[in-house]
Amino acid sequence: MKKIPLQASLTLLLCLFAFSCGKDEPNDPDPVDTSPSITGFSPTSGPVGTSVTINGTNFSATASDNTVKFGTVATSVDNASTTTLKVTVPEGAQTATISVTVNGETATSSNDFTVTNPDPTTVSLDQETLELKTLDTDQLVATVAGAGANETVAWSSDNEEAAIVDQEGNVTATGAGTATITATVDGVTASCAITVNPSIIVGGNVEKNNGDYDVATYWVNGVKTELNNIDSGDVSLDVSGTDIYTTFAEFDADVTYIRVMKNTELHSTLGGLGKSDKSPYDIHVDGNDIYVCGFEFFNPQIAKYWVNGAEHILGDGMDHSISTDIITYNGSILVSGGQFINGIAKAMYWEDGTPTEHITQNSIAYDILVDDLGDIYTAGQGSPNKAYIWKNGEELYQLDDGNSISTSYAVAVENNNVFAISETNEEKGILWINGNLAAQWSGEAKAMTIFNDTIYVAGTKYDGNIDSYTPTVFTFDTSGNLIEEISLPSNGSDGFATSIVVK
């Protein structure tokens, strides 16, 4: 046998070992691909502001670590995962590919995103015309489509003396007339033509518990609202914007209050809190200011008026006095009433606290107005127990039906004609035109206003057969012809209308 040398044998074994080791060892693994890719996006087109979902791989789950561009215009990432990005088409974007950059590596979509022009904004209202009465409310609903579909609607009125609107489209009628309510989005508008017809707002009281006491009440177009459940005096009212202000005396067990209400809520209480006799006679609202006049009895009885609750005394404070009606004119405050002077009652009015005495003896004035020429008219009663109208303190008319004691509670001037109402001790209401008797009825006449050539009188209709009083609004034309008698509900009890506003 041929022998192999030892060295050669060792060399052969080492080679075989090396060969076997090299054969069994695996190859190096391929590197992992971490670059982003875009597999698709949706939608594939839309206007600026469109929400787009981008699908792919190797995105960052941290939104701010992804840079997304529509062409060359970058946009922020709203929501991110490693496979999905949600973005919004940015301002200035044009049709182009979408790119995503993560950790310095960029993927670009194989297709363009098409930037389209948005549909134009359109606005429409559910009503193009609307008819209301003063103090009524309704709601307009705007439908917005196109580019401004998600924008806020701006509402406006071109005549807030007739109607106002809030930013929810709620319309409130504030006075007779017309207004245009407009909804605006992105400069696009839609309008509704509003017609407001006058409302008749009446203050008064209604008997309760078979006449044991009266409760303060007002009616709006015949709908009754009771203001309390305590014995109360006559109600005077005024209307400002969408609010009804009333004042009346409230007779509690130990205290007499002068209440001022805003709608059905207590606004303020005037005067002292003692049980002394006191009463408000009139309320007038001018802008943000509330004026009330009346009296308190402190032996003597003292005429007063209040402006936003601040008290002002009229007269000399030593003799009995009373204030009955209050108005503002050209920045001045005018109050009608009367005062005892040397033991004789004298009708008068005060202008900013300065009195003008009427020449009639034993008299008192219950109403005051200023006409377009600045002349001051008052209405009341004078010797010998007859109704009077005065002009600038001088006797203009004695309203005498020939056989009654009477008092005039209201005067108005319209188209150079003087209108007045009076009531007699014989339960009779009378309308006078230029001192001449024009109409009469069984009942009372407490307040009057003229609106659009119609005379409105608040009072009562008396039925002697059942001894019943119904609160009533009488309407007349300016010739004194009766148009309508509007009975106000009093739930079967006697009721009395004592003040009126038509607007």
TORNUVO-199644 format. One record per residue (C-alpha): residue number from 1; residue in three letters; x, y, z. Coordinates in nm, 3 decimals. Layout:
N
<r NUM,ala,<X,Y,Z>> ...
END
This chain:
503
<r 1,met,<0.000,0.000,0.000>> <r 2,lys,<0.117,0.345,-0.088>> <r 3,lys,<0.148,0.567,0.218>> <r 4,ile,<0.039,0.929,0.218>> <r 5,pro,<0.262,1.155,0.410>> <r 6,leu,<0.131,1.289,0.736>> <r 7,gln,<0.168,1.653,0.633>> <r 8,ala,<-0.021,1.592,0.314>> <r 9,ser,<-0.296,1.423,0.505>> <r 10,leu,<-0.335,1.715,0.741>> <r 11,thr,<-0.352,1.956,0.451>> <r 12,leu,<-0.621,1.751,0.284>> <r 13,leu,<-0.829,1.739,0.603>> <r 14,leu,<-0.809,2.114,0.650>> <r 15,cys,<-0.923,2.172,0.295>> <r 16,leu,<-1.213,1.935,0.333>> <r 17,phe,<-1.311,2.108,0.661>> <r 18,ala,<-1.295,2.452,0.506>> <r 19,phe,<-1.498,2.335,0.209>> <r 20,ser,<-1.765,2.182,0.427>> <r 21,cys,<-1.788,2.492,0.646>> <r 22,gly,<-1.822,2.724,0.351>> <r 23,lys,<-2.090,2.512,0.198>> <r 24,asp,<-2.312,2.501,0.507>> <r 25,glu,<-2.299,2.886,0.603>> <r 26,pro,<-2.606,3.091,0.471>> <r 27,asn,<-2.581,3.405,0.244>> <r 28,asp,<-2.625,3.766,0.395>> <r 29,pro,<-3.004,3.877,0.409>> <r 30,asp,<-3.142,4.145,0.168>> <r 31,pro,<-3.180,4.497,0.334>> <r 32,val,<-3.534,4.604,0.455>> <r 33,asp,<-3.697,4.877,0.235>> <r 34,thr,<-3.811,5.167,0.465>> <r 35,ser,<-3.885,5.427,0.200>> <r 36,pro,<-4.247,5.552,0.174>> <r 37,ser,<-4.471,5.452,-0.113>> <r 38,ile,<-4.811,5.574,-0.233>> <r 39,thr,<-5.047,5.303,-0.350>> <r 40,gly,<-5.345,5.532,-0.410>> <r 41,phe,<-5.559,5.820,-0.285>> <r 42,ser,<-5.925,5.916,-0.275>> <r 43,pro,<-6.102,6.110,-0.391>> <r 44,thr,<-5.900,6.172,-0.702>> <r 45,ser,<-6.037,6.522,-0.761>> <r 46,gly,<-6.201,6.808,-0.576>> <r 47,pro,<-6.176,7.180,-0.496>> <r 48,val,<-5.947,7.344,-0.243>> <r 49,gly,<-6.056,7.232,0.103>> <r 50,thr,<-6.139,6.876,-0.002>> <r 51,ser,<-6.037,6.608,0.247>> <r 52,val,<-5.811,6.346,0.081>> <r 53,thr,<-5.704,6.006,0.215>> <r 54,ile,<-5.362,5.883,0.093>> <r 55,asn,<-5.290,5.510,0.118>> <r 56,gly,<-4.942,5.361,0.112>> <r 57,thr,<-4.658,5.220,0.318>> <r 58,asn,<-4.386,5.341,0.548>> <r 59,phe,<-4.560,5.661,0.650>> <r 60,ser,<-4.489,5.800,0.995>> <r 61,ala,<-4.762,5.755,1.255>> <r 62,thr,<-4.661,6.101,1.384>> <r 63,ala,<-4.851,6.345,1.162>> <r 64,ser,<-4.587,6.618,1.173>> <r 65,asp,<-4.315,6.379,1.052>> <r 66,asn,<-4.487,6.349,0.713>> <r 67,thr,<-4.448,6.621,0.451>> <r 68,val,<-4.728,6.612,0.195>> <r 69,lys,<-4.742,6.827,-0.116>> <r 70,phe,<-4.993,6.873,-0.393>> <r 71,gly,<-4.751,6.954,-0.668>> <r 72,thr,<-4.528,7.215,-0.503>> <r 73,val,<-4.781,7.331,-0.243>> <r 74,ala,<-4.748,7.175,0.101>> <r 75,thr,<-5.038,7.093,0.329>> <r 76,ser,<-5.059,6.980,0.690>> <r 77,val,<-5.146,6.624,0.785>> <r 78,asp,<-5.466,6.600,0.985>> <r 79,asn,<-5.436,6.235,1.085>> <r 80,ala,<-5.163,5.974,1.031>> <r 81,ser,<-5.085,5.605,1.054>> <r 82,thr,<-4.806,5.404,0.887>> <r 83,thr,<-5.039,5.322,0.596>> <r 84,thr,<-5.284,5.615,0.580>> <r 85,leu,<-5.258,5.992,0.578>> <r 86,lys,<-5.555,6.230,0.587>> <r 87,val,<-5.491,6.577,0.442>> <r 88,thr,<-5.677,6.875,0.299>> <r 89,val,<-5.623,7.022,-0.047>> <r 90,pro,<-5.441,7.349,0.031>> <r 91,glu,<-5.503,7.700,-0.100>> <r 92,gly,<-5.302,7.755,-0.421>> <r 93,ala,<-5.296,7.390,-0.519>> <r 94,gln,<-5.327,7.301,-0.887>> <r 95,thr,<-5.369,6.971,-1.067>> <r 96,ala,<-5.052,6.769,-1.000>> <r 97,thr,<-4.915,6.456,-0.836>> <r 98,ile,<-4.914,6.407,-0.459>> <r 99,ser,<-4.586,6.350,-0.280>> <r 100,val,<-4.510,6.223,0.070>> <r 101,thr,<-4.168,6.273,0.230>> <r 102,val,<-4.065,6.078,0.541>> <r 103,asn,<-3.714,6.087,0.688>> <r 104,gly,<-3.580,6.257,0.379>> <r 105,glu,<-3.721,5.996,0.138>> <r 106,thr,<-4.001,6.091,-0.100>> <r 107,ala,<-4.276,5.892,-0.269>> <r 108,thr,<-4.479,6.038,-0.554>> <r 109,ser,<-4.820,5.925,-0.673>> <r 110,ser,<-4.846,5.770,-1.016>> <r 111,asn,<-5.154,5.978,-1.095>> <r 112,asp,<-5.242,6.345,-1.064>> <r 113,phe,<-5.491,6.483,-0.815>> <r 114,thr,<-5.726,6.705,-1.018>> <r 115,val,<-5.804,7.037,-0.848>> <r 116,thr,<-6.150,7.150,-0.957>> <r 117,asn,<-6.327,7.482,-0.924>> <r 118,pro,<-6.576,7.476,-0.631>> <r 119,asp,<-6.946,7.498,-0.699>> <r 120,pro,<-7.059,7.857,-0.647>> <r 121,thr,<-7.225,7.937,-0.314>> <r 122,thr,<-7.603,7.951,-0.328>> <r 123,val,<-7.837,8.075,-0.054>> <r 124,ser,<-8.213,8.035,-0.033>> <r 125,leu,<-8.475,8.100,0.236>> <r 126,asp,<-8.776,7.890,0.318>> <r 127,gln,<-8.998,8.201,0.293>> <r 128,glu,<-8.969,8.492,0.050>> <r 129,thr,<-9.246,8.696,0.214>> <r 130,leu,<-9.372,8.699,0.571>> <r 131,glu,<-9.659,8.886,0.734>> <r 132,leu,<-9.654,8.948,1.109>> <r 133,lys,<-9.810,9.168,1.374>> <r 134,thr,<-9.602,9.376,1.611>> <r 135,leu,<-9.440,9.155,1.880>> <r 136,asp,<-9.502,8.839,1.674>> <r 137,thr,<-9.205,8.610,1.608>> <r 138,asp,<-9.118,8.361,1.335>> <r 139,gln,<-8.805,8.184,1.211>> <r 140,leu,<-8.649,8.192,0.866>> <r 141,val,<-8.444,7.890,0.759>> <r 142,ala,<-8.152,7.940,0.520>> <r 143,thr,<-8.027,7.663,0.291>> <r 144,val,<-7.667,7.709,0.176>> <r 145,ala,<-7.498,7.499,-0.093>> <r 146,gly,<-7.172,7.508,-0.286>> <r 147,ala,<-6.845,7.648,-0.161>> <r 148,gly,<-7.006,7.821,0.137>> <r 149,ala,<-7.209,7.524,0.257>> <r 150,asn,<-7.018,7.509,0.584>> <r 151,glu,<-6.994,7.883,0.635>> <r 152,thr,<-7.191,8.078,0.900>> <r 153,val,<-7.497,8.268,0.780>> <r 154,ala,<-7.500,8.640,0.865>> <r 155,trp,<-7.851,8.783,0.919>> <r 156,ser,<-7.955,9.148,0.899>> <r 157,ser,<-8.262,9.374,0.884>> <r 158,asp,<-8.277,9.697,0.686>> <r 159,asn,<-8.542,9.845,0.920>> <r 160,glu,<-8.524,9.748,1.285>> <r 161,glu,<-8.816,9.979,1.361>> <r 162,ala,<-9.030,9.717,1.186>> <r 163,ala,<-8.846,9.388,1.243>> <r 164,ile,<-8.525,9.256,1.395>> <r 165,val,<-8.350,8.924,1.337>> <r 166,asp,<-8.101,8.729,1.546>> <r 167,gln,<-7.820,8.512,1.415>> <r 168,glu,<-8.040,8.203,1.423>> <r 169,gly,<-8.287,8.359,1.176>> <r 170,asn,<-8.550,8.435,1.443>> <r 171,val,<-8.751,8.739,1.332>> <r 172,thr,<-8.939,8.961,1.578>> <r 173,ala,<-9.177,9.231,1.460>> <r 174,thr,<-9.113,9.559,1.644>> <r 175,gly,<-9.358,9.798,1.478>> <r 176,ala,<-9.594,9.839,1.185>> <r 177,gly,<-9.413,9.884,0.855>> <r 178,thr,<-9.193,9.686,0.620>> <r 179,ala,<-8.844,9.541,0.645>> <r 180,thr,<-8.618,9.320,0.438>> <r 181,ile,<-8.444,9.039,0.622>> <r 182,thr,<-8.126,8.925,0.445>> <r 183,ala,<-7.915,8.612,0.485>> <r 184,thr,<-7.556,8.644,0.358>> <r 185,val,<-7.285,8.383,0.298>> <r 186,asp,<-6.961,8.459,0.109>> <r 187,gly,<-7.120,8.774,-0.033>> <r 188,val,<-7.417,8.579,-0.169>> <r 189,thr,<-7.757,8.686,-0.033>> <r 190,ala,<-8.119,8.578,-0.009>> <r 191,ser,<-8.396,8.801,0.126>> <r 192,cys,<-8.743,8.786,0.275>> <r 193,ala,<-8.983,9.080,0.255>> <r 194,ile,<-9.148,9.137,0.595>> <r 195,thr,<-9.479,9.317,0.635>> <r 196,val,<-9.569,9.410,0.991>> <r 197,asn,<-9.926,9.501,1.072>> <r 198,pro,<-10.006,9.699,1.387>> <r 199,ser,<-10.083,9.525,1.714>> <r 200,ile,<-10.326,9.654,1.973>> <r 201,ile,<-10.167,9.636,2.319>> <r 202,val,<-10.396,9.722,2.610>> <r 203,gly,<-10.332,9.751,2.983>> <r 204,gly,<-10.598,9.708,3.250>> <r 205,asn,<-10.721,9.477,3.521>> <r 206,val,<-10.960,9.190,3.574>> <r 207,glu,<-11.168,9.114,3.880>> <r 208,lys,<-11.106,8.796,4.075>> <r 209,asn,<-11.301,8.601,4.334>> <r 210,asn,<-11.633,8.766,4.253>> <r 211,gly,<-11.487,9.112,4.270>> <r 212,asp,<-11.286,9.075,4.591>> <r 213,tyr,<-10.976,9.207,4.416>> <r 214,asp,<-10.835,9.303,4.074>> <r 215,val,<-10.521,9.167,3.909>> <r 216,ala,<-10.295,9.363,3.675>> <r 217,thr,<-10.342,9.249,3.316>> <r 218,tyr,<-10.246,9.328,2.961>> <r 219,trp,<-10.378,9.204,2.628>> <r 220,val,<-10.189,9.176,2.298>> <r 221,asn,<-10.433,9.146,2.008>> <r 222,gly,<-10.686,9.006,2.252>> <r 223,val,<-10.455,8.752,2.418>> <r 224,lys,<-10.467,8.807,2.793>> <r 225,thr,<-10.167,8.798,3.026>> <r 226,glu,<-10.213,8.839,3.401>> <r 227,leu,<-9.913,9.000,3.570>> <r 228,asn,<-9.975,8.899,3.930>> <r 229,asn,<-10.229,8.750,4.169>> <r 230,ile,<-10.243,9.036,4.419>> <r 231,asp,<-10.496,9.318,4.437>> <r 232,ser,<-10.378,9.584,4.191>> <r 233,gly,<-10.472,9.923,4.053>> <r 234,asp,<-10.506,10.046,3.697>> <r 235,val,<-10.230,9.942,3.457>> <r 236,ser,<-10.044,10.189,3.240>> <r 237,leu,<-9.818,10.053,2.967>> <r 238,asp,<-9.572,10.144,2.695>> <r 239,val,<-9.394,9.935,2.432>> <r 240,ser,<-9.028,9.966,2.336>> <r 241,gly,<-8.880,9.736,2.074>> <r 242,thr,<-8.992,9.386,2.164>> <r 243,asp,<-9.073,9.465,2.528>> <r 244,ile,<-9.393,9.566,2.706>> <r 245,tyr,<-9.341,9.785,3.013>> <r 246,thr,<-9.621,9.824,3.266>> <r 247,thr,<-9.670,10.001,3.597>> <r 248,phe,<-9.940,9.964,3.860>> <r 249,ala,<-10.001,9.980,4.232>> <r 250,glu,<-9.994,9.648,4.414>> <r 251,phe,<-10.176,9.631,4.747>> <r 252,asp,<-10.019,9.374,4.978>> <r 253,ala,<-10.133,9.316,5.335>> <r 254,asp,<-9.888,9.560,5.491>> <r 255,val,<-9.733,9.749,5.200>> <r 256,thr,<-9.845,9.929,4.887>> <r 257,tyr,<-9.594,9.889,4.605>> <r 258,ile,<-9.544,10.077,4.282>> <r 259,arg,<-9.443,9.798,4.047>> <r 260,val,<-9.268,9.832,3.713>> <r 261,met,<-9.275,9.519,3.497>> <r 262,lys,<-9.081,9.432,3.183>> <r 263,asn,<-9.302,9.187,3.000>> <r 264,thr,<-9.402,8.947,3.279>> <r 265,glu,<-9.097,8.995,3.502>> <r 266,leu,<-9.053,9.249,3.782>> <r 267,his,<-8.823,9.525,3.662>> <r 268,ser,<-8.822,9.756,3.964>> <r 269,thr,<-9.021,9.882,4.262>> <r 270,leu,<-9.062,10.257,4.309>> <r 271,gly,<-9.140,10.479,4.605>> <r 272,gly,<-9.129,10.413,4.975>> <r 273,leu,<-9.222,10.077,5.120>> <r 274,gly,<-9.471,10.205,5.376>> <r 275,lys,<-9.844,10.148,5.356>> <r 276,ser,<-9.905,10.513,5.268>> <r 277,asp,<-10.136,10.571,4.975>> <r 278,lys,<-9.943,10.574,4.652>> <r 279,ser,<-10.005,10.514,4.285>> <r 280,pro,<-9.836,10.538,3.946>> <r 281,tyr,<-10.041,10.700,3.671>> <r 282,asp,<-9.830,10.662,3.360>> <r 283,ile,<-9.517,10.499,3.217>> <r 284,his,<-9.317,10.619,2.917>> <r 285,val,<-9.011,10.454,2.762>> <r 286,asp,<-8.767,10.658,2.555>> <r 287,gly,<-8.463,10.464,2.435>> <r 288,asn,<-8.306,10.306,2.741>> <r 289,asp,<-8.483,10.538,2.985>> <r 290,ile,<-8.799,10.450,3.177>> <r 291,tyr,<-9.017,10.733,3.307>> <r 292,val,<-9.299,10.684,3.558>> <r 293,cys,<-9.519,10.949,3.719>> <r 294,gly,<-9.763,10.932,4.007>> <r 295,phe,<-9.788,11.031,4.371>> <r 296,glu,<-9.719,10.925,4.726>> <r 297,phe,<-9.920,11.041,5.028>> <r 298,phe,<-9.715,11.179,5.313>> <r 299,asn,<-9.972,11.438,5.427>> <r 300,pro,<-9.967,11.615,5.192>> <r 301,gln,<-10.001,11.404,4.881>> <r 302,ile,<-9.689,11.470,4.673>> <r 303,ala,<-9.661,11.451,4.293>> <r 304,lys,<-9.351,11.266,4.177>> <r 305,tyr,<-9.185,11.120,3.875>> <r 306,trp,<-8.905,10.866,3.847>> <r 307,val,<-8.641,10.833,3.577>> <r 308,asn,<-8.479,10.490,3.583>> <r 309,gly,<-8.584,10.466,3.947>> <r 310,ala,<-8.443,10.806,4.052>> <r 311,glu,<-8.712,11.011,4.227>> <r 312,his,<-8.806,11.371,4.141>> <r 313,ile,<-9.062,11.574,4.339>> <r 314,leu,<-9.305,11.809,4.166>> <r 315,gly,<-9.488,12.098,4.330>> <r 316,asp,<-9.384,12.274,4.648>> <r 317,gly,<-9.407,11.965,4.869>> <r 318,met,<-9.635,12.154,5.108>> <r 319,asp,<-9.970,12.139,4.926>> <r 320,his,<-10.148,11.839,4.779>> <r 321,ser,<-10.031,11.763,4.424>> <r 322,ile,<-10.060,11.483,4.169>> <r 323,ser,<-9.890,11.388,3.844>> <r 324,thr,<-10.090,11.190,3.588>> <r 325,asp,<-9.909,11.161,3.253>> <r 326,ile,<-9.545,11.188,3.143>> <r 327,ile,<-9.383,11.232,2.802>> <r 328,thr,<-9.050,11.347,2.661>> <r 329,tyr,<-9.013,11.607,2.390>> <r 330,asn,<-8.693,11.755,2.244>> <r 331,gly,<-8.497,11.645,2.548>> <r 332,ser,<-8.747,11.786,2.797>> <r 333,ile,<-8.969,11.599,3.042>> <r 334,leu,<-9.333,11.710,3.049>> <r 335,val,<-9.574,11.595,3.320>> <r 336,ser,<-9.944,11.675,3.355>> <r 337,gly,<-10.130,11.691,3.686>> <r 338,gly,<-10.242,11.947,3.937>> <r 339,gln,<-10.177,12.111,4.270>> <r 340,phe,<-10.370,12.296,4.537>> <r 341,ile,<-10.273,12.663,4.530>> <r 342,asn,<-10.424,12.886,4.799>> <r 343,gly,<-10.680,12.616,4.866>> <r 344,ile,<-10.788,12.588,4.501>> <r 345,ala,<-10.707,12.290,4.282>> <r 346,lys,<-10.529,12.402,3.965>> <r 347,ala,<-10.460,12.187,3.660>> <r 348,met,<-10.106,12.231,3.536>> <r 349,tyr,<-9.816,12.076,3.357>> <r 350,trp,<-9.449,12.081,3.449>> <r 351,glu,<-9.173,12.113,3.191>> <r 352,asp,<-8.848,11.994,3.345>> <r 353,gly,<-8.999,12.074,3.683>> <r 354,thr,<-9.123,12.425,3.597>> <r 355,pro,<-9.503,12.453,3.632>> <r 356,thr,<-9.751,12.613,3.394>> <r 357,glu,<-10.082,12.672,3.572>> <r 358,his,<-10.408,12.643,3.380>> <r 359,ile,<-10.653,12.925,3.421>> <r 360,thr,<-10.949,12.698,3.502>> <r 361,gln,<-11.047,12.680,3.869>> <r 362,asn,<-11.092,12.353,4.060>> <r 363,ser,<-10.923,12.159,3.783>> <r 364,ile,<-10.683,11.874,3.718>> <r 365,ala,<-10.510,11.757,3.398>> <r 366,tyr,<-10.491,11.383,3.319>> <r 367,asp,<-10.319,11.372,2.980>> <r 368,ile,<-10.054,11.571,2.794>> <r 369,leu,<-9.917,11.579,2.439>> <r 370,val,<-9.714,11.806,2.213>> <r 371,asp,<-9.822,11.854,1.852>> <r 372,asp,<-9.600,11.900,1.547>> <r 373,leu,<-9.592,12.277,1.605>> <r 374,gly,<-9.474,12.243,1.964>> <r 375,asp,<-9.809,12.340,2.120>> <r 376,ile,<-9.887,12.161,2.446>> <r 377,tyr,<-10.235,12.012,2.493>> <r 378,thr,<-10.374,11.877,2.817>> <r 379,ala,<-10.704,11.705,2.900>> <r 380,gly,<-10.885,11.681,3.234>> <r 381,gln,<-11.165,11.824,3.442>> <r 382,gly,<-11.244,12.174,3.561>> <r 383,ser,<-11.519,12.386,3.715>> <r 384,pro,<-11.812,12.320,3.702>> <r 385,asn,<-11.723,11.949,3.695>> <r 386,lys,<-11.689,11.935,3.318>> <r 387,ala,<-11.433,11.782,3.086>> <r 388,tyr,<-11.179,12.031,2.947>> <r 389,ile,<-10.912,12.051,2.682>> <r 390,trp,<-10.640,12.312,2.730>> <r 391,lys,<-10.383,12.442,2.482>> <r 392,asn,<-10.066,12.586,2.636>> <r 393,gly,<-10.259,12.624,2.962>> <r 394,glu,<-10.550,12.817,2.809>> <r 395,glu,<-10.902,12.678,2.776>> <r 396,leu,<-10.959,12.537,2.428>> <r 397,tyr,<-11.278,12.332,2.472>> <r 398,gln,<-11.524,12.260,2.749>> <r 399,leu,<-11.664,11.919,2.660>> <r 400,asp,<-12.021,11.939,2.781>> <r 401,asp,<-12.289,11.689,2.688>> <r 402,gly,<-12.543,11.906,2.863>> <r 403,asn,<-12.635,11.708,3.171>> <r 404,ser,<-12.343,11.510,3.314>> <r 405,ile,<-12.041,11.546,3.535>> <r 406,ser,<-11.755,11.445,3.309>> <r 407,thr,<-11.376,11.409,3.288>> <r 408,ser,<-11.150,11.392,2.985>> <r 409,tyr,<-10.872,11.137,3.010>> <r 410,ala,<-10.705,11.172,2.670>> <r 411,val,<-10.643,11.419,2.387>> <r 412,ala,<-10.481,11.375,2.044>> <r 413,val,<-10.410,11.607,1.753>> <r 414,glu,<-10.410,11.476,1.397>> <r 415,asn,<-10.425,11.675,1.071>> <r 416,asn,<-10.511,11.994,1.261>> <r 417,asn,<-10.807,11.825,1.430>> <r 418,val,<-10.833,11.784,1.807>> <r 419,phe,<-10.972,11.453,1.928>> <r 420,ala,<-11.064,11.384,2.289>> <r 421,ile,<-11.247,11.129,2.498>> <r 422,ser,<-11.440,11.173,2.819>> <r 423,glu,<-11.652,10.970,3.052>> <r 424,thr,<-11.941,11.076,3.266>> <r 425,asn,<-12.080,10.992,3.606>> <r 426,glu,<-12.364,10.821,3.421>> <r 427,glu,<-12.142,10.538,3.288>> <r 428,lys,<-12.110,10.693,2.944>> <r 429,gly,<-11.805,10.721,2.722>> <r 430,ile,<-11.785,10.999,2.464>> <r 431,leu,<-11.562,11.077,2.165>> <r 432,trp,<-11.520,11.446,2.078>> <r 433,ile,<-11.381,11.603,1.759>> <r 434,asn,<-11.289,11.971,1.774>> <r 435,gly,<-11.509,12.013,2.079>> <r 436,asn,<-11.814,11.848,1.919>> <r 437,leu,<-11.970,11.524,2.039>> <r 438,ala,<-11.898,11.259,1.774>> <r 439,ala,<-11.988,10.925,1.937>> <r 440,gln,<-12.094,10.783,2.271>> <r 441,trp,<-12.148,10.445,2.436>> <r 442,ser,<-12.244,10.288,2.768>> <r 443,gly,<-11.926,10.241,2.961>> <r 444,glu,<-11.593,10.413,3.019>> <r 445,ala,<-11.325,10.586,2.811>> <r 446,lys,<-10.981,10.581,2.973>> <r 447,ala,<-10.719,10.608,2.698>> <r 448,met,<-10.688,10.691,2.329>> <r 449,thr,<-10.440,10.680,2.045>> <r 450,ile,<-10.457,10.743,1.669>> <r 451,phe,<-10.277,10.521,1.418>> <r 452,asn,<-10.308,10.536,1.039>> <r 453,asp,<-10.621,10.755,1.057>> <r 454,thr,<-10.797,10.516,1.293>> <r 455,ile,<-10.892,10.622,1.646>> <r 456,tyr,<-10.845,10.356,1.914>> <r 457,val,<-11.016,10.405,2.251>> <r 458,ala,<-10.953,10.178,2.550>> <r 459,gly,<-11.234,10.154,2.802>> <r 460,thr,<-11.527,9.934,2.895>> <r 461,lys,<-11.857,9.833,2.753>> <r 462,tyr,<-12.123,9.843,3.026>> <r 463,asp,<-12.430,9.622,3.020>> <r 464,gly,<-12.679,9.766,3.267>> <r 465,asn,<-12.909,9.465,3.240>> <r 466,ile,<-12.656,9.242,3.413>> <r 467,asp,<-12.440,9.516,3.567>> <r 468,ser,<-12.136,9.388,3.378>> <r 469,tyr,<-11.819,9.559,3.250>> <r 470,thr,<-11.628,9.418,2.953>> <r 471,pro,<-11.284,9.557,2.869>> <r 472,thr,<-11.323,9.689,2.516>> <r 473,val,<-11.133,9.867,2.241>> <r 474,phe,<-11.353,10.096,2.032>> <r 475,thr,<-11.224,10.195,1.688>> <r 476,phe,<-11.351,10.495,1.491>> <r 477,asp,<-11.264,10.670,1.168>> <r 478,thr,<-11.155,11.032,1.195>> <r 479,ser,<-11.512,11.146,1.132>> <r 480,gly,<-11.627,10.966,1.446>> <r 481,asn,<-11.797,10.670,1.279>> <r 482,leu,<-11.768,10.348,1.477>> <r 483,ile,<-11.565,10.085,1.294>> <r 484,glu,<-11.548,9.803,1.546>> <r 485,glu,<-11.589,9.710,1.911>> <r 486,ile,<-11.319,9.463,2.020>> <r 487,ser,<-11.409,9.281,2.340>> <r 488,leu,<-11.112,9.164,2.546>> <r 489,pro,<-11.138,8.835,2.738>> <r 490,ser,<-11.180,8.857,3.115>> <r 491,asn,<-11.290,8.499,3.191>> <r 492,gly,<-11.645,8.598,3.270>> <r 493,ser,<-11.548,8.859,3.530>> <r 494,asp,<-11.563,9.235,3.509>> <r 495,gly,<-11.260,9.382,3.342>> <r 496,phe,<-11.135,9.733,3.269>> <r 497,ala,<-10.907,9.863,2.995>> <r 498,thr,<-10.709,10.165,3.115>> <r 499,ser,<-10.422,10.222,2.868>> <r 500,ile,<-10.347,10.147,2.503>> <r 501,val,<-10.059,10.141,2.254>> <r 502,val,<-10.101,10.068,1.883>> <r 503,lys,<-9.781,10.014,1.687>> 
END
